[in-house]
Every structure is written in C-alpha cells, then in structure tokens.
C-alpha cells in the first residue's frame, strides 16, 4: 500500500494540476464567442485520471457504480473544501471527516482493512 506521505503529495499534485486546468479552461472560453459559449470550458489533462485510477487500484477504492471515494473527494468535495458534517457517515452513524488528503487516506485505509 502507498504511504500516507506519498498519497498526500500525489493528491496535492492532482489539486494543483486541476486548478491549472481550470485556469486554462477559462482562457479557452475567453477565446470563444461569449454570446454562444457563456460557460467555463473545463480543460482536464489525462494525467489526472491516470494518477487517480492508479490510486484507486492501490487503495482498493471502487464501488459497483464505478465511482470511488477518491473521485468523490476530488470532484464533488472539491479536494475536501466542500466537506460538511454528515456528508459521509459510517454504518454506526458517526461522521467520516474528509476535509484533507490526510483524512481521506485514513478513511481509505479504514475501508481497506474492513
């Protein structure tokens, strides 16, 4: 299993790349016709998906639907910035805090060992 330190470093790299991709998407949108294209084009590099998939395999993080806690944390929770209490709970009803990559790693390890 990947170390916590390596996992956190990779997640920071994914966050940095995702933010850069979003900036590039805004620039691409500005080059288009504002009357026709008035939303931000999301530009994404294939490396984000490749690293995310490798981490999902390494952490055994996959649901039947194909989504995972890692992809949920990245895309829905915006790298933990949108996490709120009661968004993710254990079977006993206790909160799973997912506001940092460190805590995501701990949750994945908890699931891995379950």
N, CA, C and O atoms as CSV, one atom per row, in Angstrom:
chain,resi,resn,atom,element,x,y,z
A,1,UNK,N,N,0.841,-1.181,0.000
A,1,UNK,CA,C,0.000,0.000,0.000
A,1,UNK,C,C,0.887,1.245,0.000
A,1,UNK,O,O,1.940,1.278,0.637
A,2,UNK,N,N,0.447,2.245,-0.713
A,2,UNK,CA,C,1.175,3.512,-0.784
A,2,UNK,C,C,1.224,4.161,0.607
A,2,UNK,O,O,0.284,4.030,1.390
A,3,UNK,N,N,2.299,4.845,0.901
A,3,UNK,CA,C,2.411,5.512,2.202
A,3,UNK,C,C,1.494,6.735,2.240
A,3,UNK,O,O,1.113,7.284,1.206
A,4,UNK,N,N,1.156,7.140,3.451
A,4,UNK,CA,C,0.310,8.322,3.621
A,4,UNK,C,C,0.997,9.558,3.047
A,4,UNK,O,O,0.357,10.376,2.386
A,5,UNK,N,N,2.296,9.694,3.297
A,5,UNK,CA,C,3.038,10.856,2.805
A,5,UNK,C,C,3.001,10.916,1.278
A,5,UNK,O,O,2.765,11.982,0.708
A,6,UNK,N,N,3.230,9.789,0.617
A,6,UNK,CA,C,3.209,9.761,-0.849
A,6,UNK,C,C,1.806,10.053,-1.369
A,6,UNK,O,O,1.653,10.773,-2.356
A,7,UNK,N,N,0.781,9.505,-0.721
A,7,UNK,CA,C,-0.608,9.740,-1.117
A,7,UNK,C,C,-0.937,11.230,-1.042
A,7,UNK,O,O,-1.517,11.791,-1.971
A,8,UNK,N,N,-0.567,11.857,0.057
A,8,UNK,CA,C,-0.867,13.281,0.248
A,8,UNK,C,C,-0.137,14.133,-0.793
A,8,UNK,O,O,-0.703,15.091,-1.319
A,9,UNK,N,N,1.104,13.788,-1.086
A,9,UNK,CA,C,1.864,14.515,-2.106
A,9,UNK,C,C,1.183,14.386,-3.466
A,9,UNK,O,O,1.052,15.373,-4.190
A,10,UNK,N,N,0.753,13.181,-3.815
A,10,UNK,CA,C,0.068,12.986,-5.098
A,10,UNK,C,C,-1.259,13.745,-5.152
A,10,UNK,O,O,-1.598,14.327,-6.182
A,11,UNK,N,N,-2.003,13.741,-4.057
A,11,UNK,CA,C,-3.276,14.455,-4.049
A,11,UNK,C,C,-3.052,15.962,-4.187
A,11,UNK,O,O,-3.840,16.642,-4.845
A,12,UNK,N,N,-2.001,16.488,-3.582
A,12,UNK,CA,C,-1.682,17.907,-3.746
A,12,UNK,C,C,-1.325,18.200,-5.205
A,12,UNK,O,O,-1.735,19.222,-5.756
A,13,UNK,N,N,-0.564,17.306,-5.822
A,13,UNK,CA,C,-0.230,17.471,-7.232
A,13,UNK,C,C,-1.468,17.446,-8.116
A,13,UNK,O,O,-1.575,18.230,-9.059
A,14,UNK,N,N,-2.411,16.542,-7.814
A,14,UNK,CA,C,-3.660,16.494,-8.576
A,14,UNK,C,C,-4.455,17.783,-8.387
A,14,UNK,O,O,-5.026,18.309,-9.343
A,15,UNK,N,N,-4.493,18.287,-7.165
A,15,UNK,CA,C,-5.211,19.541,-6.884
A,15,UNK,C,C,-4.581,20.693,-7.657
A,15,UNK,O,O,-5.285,21.483,-8.286
A,16,UNK,N,N,-3.263,20.788,-7.608
A,16,UNK,CA,C,-2.571,21.861,-8.326
A,16,UNK,C,C,-2.827,21.772,-9.823
A,16,UNK,O,O,-3.081,22.788,-10.470
A,17,UNK,N,N,-2.762,20.564,-10.380
A,17,UNK,CA,C,-2.995,20.382,-11.811
A,17,UNK,C,C,-4.443,20.698,-12.168
A,17,UNK,O,O,-4.707,21.337,-13.186
A,18,UNK,N,N,-5.379,20.254,-11.336
A,18,UNK,CA,C,-6.804,20.511,-11.567
A,18,UNK,C,C,-7.067,22.016,-11.603
A,18,UNK,O,O,-7.800,22.500,-12.466
A,19,UNK,N,N,-6.472,22.752,-10.670
A,19,UNK,CA,C,-6.652,24.203,-10.642
A,19,UNK,C,C,-6.038,24.863,-11.877
A,19,UNK,O,O,-6.614,25.797,-12.434
A,20,UNK,N,N,-4.879,24.381,-12.302
A,20,UNK,CA,C,-4.247,24.911,-13.513
A,20,UNK,C,C,-5.110,24.593,-14.740
A,20,UNK,O,O,-5.275,25.434,-15.623
A,21,UNK,N,N,-5.651,23.385,-14.787
A,21,UNK,CA,C,-6.531,23.006,-15.892
A,21,UNK,C,C,-7.760,23.910,-15.932
A,21,UNK,O,O,-8.204,24.315,-17.006
A,22,UNK,N,N,-8.306,24.225,-14.758
A,22,UNK,CA,C,-9.477,25.098,-14.703
A,22,UNK,C,C,-9.127,26.499,-15.219
A,22,UNK,O,O,-9.918,27.109,-15.939
A,23,UNK,N,N,-7.951,27.005,-14.855
A,23,UNK,CA,C,-7.493,28.304,-15.373
A,23,UNK,C,C,-7.370,28.254,-16.894
A,23,UNK,O,O,-7.785,29.188,-17.580
A,24,UNK,N,N,-6.802,27.171,-17.423
A,24,UNK,CA,C,-6.674,27.017,-18.869
A,24,UNK,C,C,-8.046,26.967,-19.531
A,24,UNK,O,O,-8.234,27.522,-20.614
A,25,UNK,N,N,-8.997,26.310,-18.890
A,25,UNK,CA,C,-10.359,26.255,-19.409
A,25,UNK,C,C,-10.984,27.633,-19.520
A,25,UNK,O,O,-11.689,27.929,-20.485
A,26,UNK,N,N,-10.723,28.481,-18.519
A,26,UNK,CA,C,-11.241,29.850,-18.574
A,26,UNK,C,C,-10.637,30.614,-19.757
A,26,UNK,O,O,-11.331,31.371,-20.435
A,27,UNK,N,N,-9.343,30.407,-19.996
A,27,UNK,CA,C,-8.692,31.077,-21.132
A,27,UNK,C,C,-9.268,30.588,-22.454
A,27,UNK,O,O,-9.482,31.381,-23.371
A,28,UNK,N,N,-9.519,29.291,-22.556
A,28,UNK,CA,C,-10.107,28.738,-23.780
A,28,UNK,C,C,-11.502,29.328,-23.993
A,28,UNK,O,O,-11.874,29.653,-25.121
A,29,UNK,N,N,-12.271,29.465,-22.914
A,29,UNK,CA,C,-13.610,30.046,-23.014
A,29,UNK,C,C,-13.550,31.476,-23.519
A,29,UNK,O,O,-14.375,31.874,-24.342
A,30,UNK,N,N,-12.581,32.260,-23.038
A,30,UNK,CA,C,-12.445,33.654,-23.460
A,30,UNK,C,C,-12.165,33.774,-24.957
A,30,UNK,O,O,-12.524,34.774,-25.580
A,31,UNK,N,N,-11.527,32.757,-25.534
A,31,UNK,CA,C,-11.218,32.798,-26.962
A,31,UNK,C,C,-12.446,32.534,-27.815
A,31,UNK,O,O,-12.445,32.831,-29.010
A,32,UNK,N,N,-13.499,31.978,-27.215
A,32,UNK,CA,C,-14.710,31.675,-27.961
A,32,UNK,C,C,-15.655,32.853,-28.024
A,32,UNK,O,O,-15.345,33.940,-27.536
A,33,UNK,N,N,-16.791,32.638,-28.617
A,33,UNK,CA,C,-17.827,33.649,-28.755
A,33,UNK,C,C,-18.618,33.727,-27.446
A,33,UNK,O,O,-19.289,32.760,-27.085
A,34,UNK,N,N,-18.557,34.857,-26.724
A,34,UNK,CA,C,-19.253,34.953,-25.438
A,34,UNK,C,C,-20.768,34.844,-25.559
A,34,UNK,O,O,-21.432,34.463,-24.595
A,35,UNK,N,N,-21.320,35.165,-26.703
A,35,UNK,CA,C,-22.765,35.024,-26.907
A,35,UNK,C,C,-23.159,33.548,-27.005
A,35,UNK,O,O,-24.233,33.149,-26.555
A,36,UNK,N,N,-22.292,32.765,-27.587
A,36,UNK,CA,C,-22.578,31.346,-27.798
A,36,UNK,C,C,-22.067,30.496,-26.631
A,36,UNK,O,O,-22.756,29.583,-26.175
A,37,UNK,N,N,-20.882,30.795,-26.161
A,37,UNK,CA,C,-20.222,29.969,-25.147
A,37,UNK,C,C,-20.049,30.793,-23.877
A,37,UNK,O,O,-18.976,31.349,-23.642
A,38,UNK,N,N,-21.091,30.877,-23.059
A,38,UNK,CA,C,-21.025,31.715,-21.870
A,38,UNK,C,C,-20.783,30.915,-20.588
A,38,UNK,O,O,-21.050,31.411,-19.494
A,39,UNK,N,N,-20.294,29.715,-20.709
A,39,UNK,CA,C,-19.928,28.932,-19.530
A,39,UNK,C,C,-18.441,28.574,-19.631
A,39,UNK,O,O,-17.859,28.590,-20.716
A,40,UNK,N,N,-17.854,28.258,-18.511
A,40,UNK,CA,C,-16.429,27.956,-18.493
A,40,UNK,C,C,-16.183,26.557,-19.031
A,40,UNK,O,O,-16.722,25.579,-18.512
A,41,UNK,N,N,-15.389,26.468,-20.043
A,41,UNK,CA,C,-14.959,25.184,-20.590
A,41,UNK,C,C,-14.000,24.545,-19.583
A,41,UNK,O,O,-13.050,25.190,-19.138
A,42,UNK,N,N,-14.238,23.312,-19.232
A,42,UNK,CA,C,-13.361,22.629,-18.277
A,42,UNK,C,C,-12.337,21.825,-19.061
A,42,UNK,O,O,-12.667,20.859,-19.749
A,43,UNK,N,N,-11.110,22.242,-18.942
A,43,UNK,CA,C,-9.990,21.569,-19.585
A,43,UNK,C,C,-9.383,20.629,-18.551
A,43,UNK,O,O,-9.144,21.041,-17.416
A,44,UNK,N,N,-9.132,19.398,-18.912
A,44,UNK,CA,C,-8.578,18.426,-17.965
A,44,UNK,C,C,-7.513,17.592,-18.652
A,44,UNK,O,O,-7.691,17.123,-19.776
A,45,UNK,N,N,-6.412,17.419,-17.956
A,45,UNK,CA,C,-5.339,16.614,-18.526
A,45,UNK,C,C,-5.569,15.136,-18.221
A,45,UNK,O,O,-6.087,14.797,-17.158
A,46,UNK,N,N,-5.192,14.265,-19.137
A,46,UNK,CA,C,-5.350,12.829,-18.911
A,46,UNK,C,C,-4.541,12.326,-17.709
A,46,UNK,O,O,-4.882,11.300,-17.121
A,47,UNK,N,N,-3.490,13.032,-17.348
A,47,UNK,CA,C,-2.666,12.595,-16.217
A,47,UNK,C,C,-3.461,12.548,-14.916
A,47,UNK,O,O,-3.230,11.665,-14.090
A,48,UNK,N,N,-4.391,13.481,-14.718
A,48,UNK,CA,C,-5.213,13.461,-13.505
A,48,UNK,C,C,-5.962,12.137,-13.411
A,48,UNK,O,O,-5.936,11.486,-12.366
A,49,UNK,N,N,-6.627,11.735,-14.487
A,49,UNK,CA,C,-7.387,10.477,-14.469
A,49,UNK,C,C,-6.478,9.273,-14.316
A,49,UNK,O,O,-6.846,8.304,-13.652
A,50,UNK,N,N,-5.302,9.314,-14.913
A,50,UNK,CA,C,-4.369,8.189,-14.807
A,50,UNK,C,C,-3.881,8.014,-13.370
A,50,UNK,O,O,-3.882,6.900,-12.844
A,51,UNK,N,N,-3.470,9.097,-12.743
A,51,UNK,CA,C,-2.987,9.021,-11.358
A,51,UNK,C,C,-4.133,8.636,-10.427
A,51,UNK,O,O,-3.952,7.820,-9.523
A,52,UNK,N,N,-5.319,9.223,-10.648
A,52,UNK,CA,C,-6.467,8.893,-9.820
A,52,UNK,C,C,-6.816,7.402,-9.932
A,52,UNK,O,O,-7.101,6.756,-8.924
A,53,UNK,N,N,-6.794,6.867,-11.130
A,53,UNK,CA,C,-7.088,5.444,-11.326
A,53,UNK,C,C,-6.049,4.561,-10.643
A,53,UNK,O,O,-6.398,3.557,-10.022
A,54,UNK,N,N,-4.776,4.931,-10.754
A,54,UNK,CA,C,-3.717,4.160,-10.085
A,54,UNK,C,C,-3.910,4.181,-8.567
A,54,UNK,O,O,-3.732,3.159,-7.905
A,55,UNK,N,N,-4.270,5.330,-8.022
A,55,UNK,CA,C,-4.507,5.425,-6.575
A,55,UNK,C,C,-5.735,4.602,-6.169
A,55,UNK,O,O,-5.731,3.965,-5.116
A,56,UNK,N,N,-6.773,4.614,-6.992
A,56,UNK,CA,C,-7.961,3.823,-6.699
A,56,UNK,C,C,-7.617,2.330,-6.643
A,56,UNK,O,O,-8.096,1.610,-5.767
A,57,UNK,N,N,-6.796,1.881,-7.570
A,57,UNK,CA,C,-6.384,0.474,-7.586
A,57,UNK,C,C,-5.544,0.164,-6.358
A,57,UNK,O,O,-5.775,-0.832,-5.673
A,58,UNK,N,N,-4.574,1.015,-6.087
A,58,UNK,CA,C,-3.668,0.800,-4.957
A,58,UNK,C,C,-4.406,0.783,-3.622
A,58,UNK,O,O,-4.070,0.002,-2.732
A,59,UNK,N,N,-5.407,1.643,-3.488
A,59,UNK,CA,C,-6.142,1.754,-2.222
A,59,UNK,C,C,-7.398,0.880,-2.205
A,59,UNK,O,O,-8.173,0.931,-1.249
A,60,UNK,N,N,-7.604,0.082,-3.248
A,60,UNK,CA,C,-8.801,-0.766,-3.385
A,60,UNK,C,C,-10.071,0.064,-3.190
A,60,UNK,O,O,-10.979,-0.322,-2.454
A,61,UNK,N,N,-10.111,1.193,-3.858
A,61,UNK,CA,C,-11.173,2.176,-3.700
A,61,UNK,C,C,-12.071,2.178,-4.926
A,61,UNK,O,O,-11.829,2.929,-5.871
A,62,UNK,N,N,-13.112,1.341,-4.920
A,62,UNK,CA,C,-14.023,1.302,-6.060
A,62,UNK,C,C,-15.376,0.776,-5.600
A,62,UNK,O,O,-15.463,-0.186,-4.837
A,63,UNK,N,N,-16.416,1.423,-6.077
A,63,UNK,CA,C,-17.766,0.963,-5.827
A,63,UNK,C,C,-18.287,0.297,-7.080
A,63,UNK,O,O,-17.694,0.419,-8.152
A,64,UNK,N,N,-19.405,-0.413,-6.943
A,64,UNK,CA,C,-20.013,-1.091,-8.095
A,64,UNK,C,C,-20.376,-0.103,-9.196
A,64,UNK,O,O,-20.351,-0.452,-10.377
A,65,UNK,N,N,-20.713,1.123,-8.820
A,65,UNK,CA,C,-21.123,2.120,-9.811
A,65,UNK,C,C,-19.947,2.656,-10.613
A,65,UNK,O,O,-20.144,3.340,-11.617
A,66,UNK,N,N,-18.724,2.353,-10.181
A,66,UNK,CA,C,-17.556,2.856,-10.877
A,66,UNK,C,C,-16.970,4.097,-10.231
A,66,UNK,O,O,-15.816,4.443,-10.482
A,67,UNK,N,N,-17.760,4.774,-9.398
A,67,UNK,CA,C,-17.249,5.930,-8.669
A,67,UNK,C,C,-16.475,5.440,-7.459
A,67,UNK,O,O,-16.601,4.283,-7.056
A,68,UNK,N,N,-15.687,6.310,-6.891
A,68,UNK,CA,C,-14.884,5.931,-5.733
A,68,UNK,C,C,-14.843,7.079,-4.748
A,68,UNK,O,O,-15.257,8.196,-5.060
A,69,UNK,N,N,-14.340,6.799,-3.553
A,69,UNK,CA,C,-14.172,7.864,-2.564
A,69,UNK,C,C,-13.167,8.903,-3.055
A,69,UNK,O,O,-13.325,10.095,-2.791
A,70,UNK,N,N,-12.142,8.456,-3.763
A,70,UNK,CA,C,-11.141,9.396,-4.272
A,70,UNK,C,C,-11.772,10.346,-5.292
A,70,UNK,O,O,-11.583,11.559,-5.199
A,71,UNK,N,N,-12.510,9.819,-6.251
A,71,UNK,CA,C,-13.133,10.696,-7.251
A,71,UNK,C,C,-14.190,11.590,-6.603
A,71,UNK,O,O,-14.332,12.752,-6.981
A,72,UNK,N,N,-14.928,11.059,-5.633
A,72,UNK,CA,C,-15.908,11.868,-4.895
A,72,UNK,C,C,-15.198,13.017,-4.186
A,72,UNK,O,O,-15.662,14.156,-4.231
A,73,UNK,N,N,-14.079,12.724,-3.534
A,73,UNK,CA,C,-13.325,13.743,-2.787
A,73,UNK,C,C,-12.781,14.819,-3.726
A,73,UNK,O,O,-12.805,16.007,-3.404
A,74,UNK,N,N,-12.294,14.391,-4.884
A,74,UNK,CA,C,-11.732,15.342,-5.843
A,74,UNK,C,C,-12.819,16.195,-6.479
A,74,UNK,O,O,-12.743,17.423,-6.441
A,75,UNK,N,N,-13.827,15.562,-7.062
A,75,UNK,CA,C,-14.785,16.289,-7.889
A,75,UNK,C,C,-15.984,16.835,-7.119
A,75,UNK,O,O,-16.368,17.986,-7.330
A,76,UNK,N,N,-16.574,16.055,-6.246
A,76,UNK,CA,C,-17.757,16.526,-5.524
A,76,UNK,C,C,-17.396,17.366,-4.303
A,76,UNK,O,O,-18.048,18.371,-4.018
A,77,UNK,N,N,-16.358,16.949,-3.587
A,77,UNK,CA,C,-15.949,17.701,-2.400
A,77,UNK,C,C,-14.876,18.739,-2.699
A,77,UNK,O,O,-14.391,19.401,-1.782
A,78,UNK,N,N,-14.501,18.893,-3.956
A,78,UNK,CA,C,-13.513,19.890,-4.369
A,78,UNK,C,C,-12.258,19.803,-3.498
A,78,UNK,O,O,-11.850,20.773,-2.859
A,79,UNK,N,N,-11.662,18.613,-3.496
A,79,UNK,CA,C,-10.446,18.341,-2.725
A,79,UNK,C,C,-10.667,18.609,-1.233
A,79,UNK,O,O,-9.770,19.100,-0.547
A,80,UNK,N,N,-11.850,18.288,-0.743
A,80,UNK,CA,C,-12.173,18.415,0.675
A,80,UNK,C,C,-12.694,19.777,1.087
A,80,UNK,O,O,-13.171,19.932,2.211
A,81,UNK,N,N,-12.617,20.764,0.217
A,81,UNK,CA,C,-13.032,22.125,0.590
A,81,UNK,C,C,-14.540,22.238,0.824
A,81,UNK,O,O,-14.978,23.108,1.577
A,82,UNK,N,N,-15.336,21.379,0.196
A,82,UNK,CA,C,-16.798,21.453,0.340
A,82,UNK,C,C,-17.344,20.436,1.348
A,82,UNK,O,O,-18.559,20.281,1.475
A,83,UNK,N,N,-16.457,19.748,2.060
A,83,UNK,CA,C,-16.924,18.767,3.039
A,83,UNK,C,C,-17.669,19.446,4.172
A,83,UNK,O,O,-17.268,20.508,4.647
A,84,UNK,N,N,-18.765,18.816,4.603
A,84,UNK,CA,C,-19.545,19.267,5.752
A,84,UNK,C,C,-19.925,18.042,6.579
A,84,UNK,O,O,-19.988,16.933,6.049
A,85,UNK,N,N,-20.176,18.232,7.869
A,85,UNK,CA,C,-20.612,17.107,8.698
A,85,UNK,C,C,-21.830,16.408,8.101
A,85,UNK,O,O,-22.692,17.038,7.487
A,86,UNK,N,N,-21.879,15.127,8.291
A,86,UNK,CA,C,-22.972,14.236,7.853
A,86,UNK,C,C,-23.000,13.988,6.350
A,86,UNK,O,O,-23.954,13.396,5.845
A,87,UNK,N,N,-21.968,14.431,5.621
A,87,UNK,CA,C,-21.919,14.140,4.178
A,87,UNK,C,C,-21.567,12.676,3.941
A,87,UNK,O,O,-22.097,12.035,3.033
A,88,UNK,N,N,-20.669,12.162,4.768
A,88,UNK,CA,C,-20.270,10.756,4.699
A,88,UNK,C,C,-20.299,10.230,6.133
A,88,UNK,O,O,-19.719,10.823,7.042
A,89,UNK,N,N,-20.985,9.111,6.311
A,89,UNK,CA,C,-21.068,8.531,7.648
A,89,UNK,C,C,-20.746,7.047,7.605
A,89,UNK,O,O,-20.914,6.377,6.586
A,90,UNK,N,N,-20.280,6.560,8.737
A,90,UNK,CA,C,-20.036,5.126,8.898
A,90,UNK,C,C,-21.370,4.431,9.177
A,90,UNK,O,O,-22.397,5.083,9.369
A,91,UNK,N,N,-21.335,3.124,9.194
A,91,UNK,CA,C,-22.554,2.355,9.465
A,91,UNK,C,C,-23.150,2.689,10.825
A,91,UNK,O,O,-24.363,2.599,11.012
A,92,UNK,N,N,-22.289,3.079,11.787
A,92,UNK,CA,C,-22.780,3.428,13.122
A,92,UNK,C,C,-23.294,4.861,13.212
A,92,UNK,O,O,-23.714,5.302,14.281
A,93,UNK,N,N,-23.263,5.597,12.085
A,93,UNK,CA,C,-23.768,6.960,12.046
A,93,UNK,C,C,-22.734,8.035,12.334
A,93,UNK,O,O,-23.033,9.223,12.210
A,94,UNK,N,N,-21.529,7.644,12.714
A,94,UNK,CA,C,-20.501,8.642,13.009
A,94,UNK,C,C,-19.963,9.248,11.711
A,94,UNK,O,O,-19.916,8.600,10.665
A,95,UNK,N,N,-19.561,10.505,11.820
A,95,UNK,CA,C,-19.042,11.239,10.663
A,95,UNK,C,C,-17.709,10.691,10.184
A,95,UNK,O,O,-16.868,10.263,10.975
A,96,UNK,N,N,-17.541,10.716,8.880
A,96,UNK,CA,C,-16.241,10.495,8.261
A,96,UNK,C,C,-15.786,11.874,7.796
A,96,UNK,O,O,-16.353,12.448,6.866
A,97,UNK,N,N,-14.764,12.394,8.451
A,97,UNK,CA,C,-14.260,13.721,8.112
A,97,UNK,C,C,-13.348,13.583,6.899
A,97,UNK,O,O,-12.363,12.846,6.931
A,98,UNK,N,N,-13.681,14.293,5.839
A,98,UNK,CA,C,-12.922,14.200,4.590
A,98,UNK,C,C,-12.504,15.583,4.091
A,98,UNK,O,O,-12.633,15.888,2.906
A,99,UNK,N,N,-12.006,16.408,4.996
A,99,UNK,CA,C,-11.634,17.764,4.587
A,99,UNK,C,C,-10.163,17.917,4.223
A,99,UNK,O,O,-9.742,19.002,3.822
A,100,UNK,N,N,-9.377,16.858,4.352
A,100,UNK,CA,C,-7.971,16.896,3.943
A,100,UNK,C,C,-7.592,15.571,3.284
A,100,UNK,O,O,-8.276,14.561,3.451
A,101,UNK,N,N,-6.501,15.593,2.540
A,101,UNK,CA,C,-6.000,14.356,1.930
A,101,UNK,C,C,-5.554,13.373,3.005
A,101,UNK,O,O,-5.685,12.162,2.826
A,102,UNK,N,N,-5.028,13.879,4.121
A,102,UNK,CA,C,-4.630,13.004,5.233
A,102,UNK,C,C,-5.828,12.203,5.747
A,102,UNK,O,O,-5.728,10.999,5.980
A,103,UNK,N,N,-6.950,12.883,5.920
A,103,UNK,CA,C,-8.144,12.220,6.445
A,103,UNK,C,C,-8.763,11.292,5.408
A,103,UNK,O,O,-9.314,10.249,5.762
A,104,UNK,N,N,-8.680,11.658,4.135
A,104,UNK,CA,C,-9.140,10.758,3.079
A,104,UNK,C,C,-8.322,9.473,3.112
A,104,UNK,O,O,-8.877,8.379,3.011
A,105,UNK,N,N,-7.017,9.600,3.252
A,105,UNK,CA,C,-6.150,8.421,3.328
A,105,UNK,C,C,-6.562,7.535,4.500
A,105,UNK,O,O,-6.693,6.321,4.349
A,106,UNK,N,N,-6.766,8.148,5.677
A,106,UNK,CA,C,-7.171,7.364,6.854
A,106,UNK,C,C,-8.475,6.620,6.608
A,106,UNK,O,O,-8.618,5.467,7.014
A,107,UNK,N,N,-9.429,7.272,5.945
A,107,UNK,CA,C,-10.712,6.647,5.624
A,107,UNK,C,C,-10.514,5.470,4.649
A,107,UNK,O,O,-11.114,4.408,4.813
A,108,UNK,N,N,-9.676,5.677,3.650
A,108,UNK,CA,C,-9.422,4.605,2.684
A,108,UNK,C,C,-8.755,3.404,3.361
A,108,UNK,O,O,-9.089,2.256,3.067
A,109,UNK,N,N,-7.826,3.670,4.254
A,109,UNK,CA,C,-7.161,2.582,4.999
A,109,UNK,C,C,-8.182,1.853,5.875
A,109,UNK,O,O,-8.163,0.626,5.975
A,110,UNK,N,N,-9.069,2.618,6.506
A,110,UNK,CA,C,-10.129,2.009,7.329
A,110,UNK,C,C,-10.995,1.083,6.470
A,110,UNK,O,O,-11.356,-0.010,6.905
A,111,UNK,N,N,-11.327,1.517,5.261
A,111,UNK,CA,C,-12.137,0.700,4.357
A,111,UNK,C,C,-11.348,-0.504,3.864
A,111,UNK,O,O,-11.896,-1.597,3.724
A,112,UNK,N,N,-10.072,-0.304,3.603
A,112,UNK,CA,C,-9.178,-1.350,3.101
A,112,UNK,C,C,-9.076,-2.488,4.113
A,112,UNK,O,O,-9.072,-3.666,3.755
A,113,UNK,N,N,-8.994,-2.101,5.388
A,113,UNK,CA,C,-8.839,-3.085,6.455
A,113,UNK,C,C,-10.166,-3.719,6.870
A,113,UNK,O,O,-10.176,-4.717,7.590
A,114,UNK,N,N,-11.284,-3.146,6.421
A,114,UNK,CA,C,-12.610,-3.651,6.846
A,114,UNK,C,C,-12.925,-4.995,6.220
A,114,UNK,O,O,-13.992,-5.556,6.470
